[in-house]
Amino acid sequence: QVQLVESGGGLVQAGGSLRLSCVDSGRTFSNNAMGWFRQAPGKERKFVAAISWSGGSSYYDDSVKGRFTISRDNAKNMVFLQMNNLKPEDTAVYYCAASKIFTTEPGNFPSWGQGTQVTVSS
């Protein structure tokens, strides 16, 4: 069973950095691809980044490419999202999610965390 808990959100000024963490308390973490998504108020949830089960492959939305980095530590059942050069438009609730396949489609992620708020002030 996958149980995901995110942390690391907060308030930061534009240009600043945050590192989000997500821990899976289940026993199948290393078998799953992981993804980060975000949802701004009044908007749909959108893909941010994904990483394969081994960590050997990753994929980013164009809006964060070059600024965000996804990584994972299978020994600790954790996935991370390093966010640099943050912009006000990055403000959203960020969710981590697990999937049996390496994908960017939210519908293919059956397991989700509760989310962590990221607010970027201008």
Secondary structure as the mmCIF struct_conf table of DSSP 4:
data_model
#
loop_
_struct_conf.conf_type_id
_struct_conf.id
_struct_conf.beg_label_comp_id
_struct_conf.beg_label_asym_id
_struct_conf.beg_label_seq_id
_struct_conf.end_label_comp_id
_struct_conf.end_label_asym_id
_struct_conf.end_label_seq_id
STRN STRN1 LEU A 4 SER A 7
STRN STRN2 GLY A 10 GLN A 13
TURN_TY1_P TURN_TY1_P1 ALA A 14 GLY A 15
STRN STRN3 LEU A 18 ASP A 24
BEND BEND1 GLY A 26 ARG A 27
HELX_RH_3T_P HELX_RH_3T_P1 PHE A 29 ASN A 31
BEND BEND2 ASN A 32 ASN A 32
STRN STRN4 ALA A 33 GLN A 39
TURN_TY1_P TURN_TY1_P2 PRO A 41 GLY A 42
BEND BEND3 LYS A 43 LYS A 43
STRN STRN5 LYS A 46 ILE A 51
TURN_TY1_P TURN_TY1_P3 TRP A 53 SER A 54
BEND BEND4 GLY A 55 GLY A 56
STRN STRN6 SER A 58 TYR A 60
TURN_TY1_P TURN_TY1_P4 ASP A 62 ARG A 67
STRN STRN7 PHE A 68 ASP A 73
TURN_TY1_P TURN_TY1_P5 ASN A 74 ASN A 77
STRN STRN8 MET A 78 MET A 83
BEND BEND5 ASN A 85 ASN A 85
HELX_RH_3T_P HELX_RH_3T_P2 PRO A 88 ASP A 90
STRN STRN9 ALA A 92 SER A 99
BEND BEND6 LYS A 100 ILE A 101
HELX_RH_3T_P HELX_RH_3T_P3 PRO A 106 ASN A 108
STRN STRN10 SER A 111 TRP A 112
STRN STRN11 THR A 116 SER A 121
#
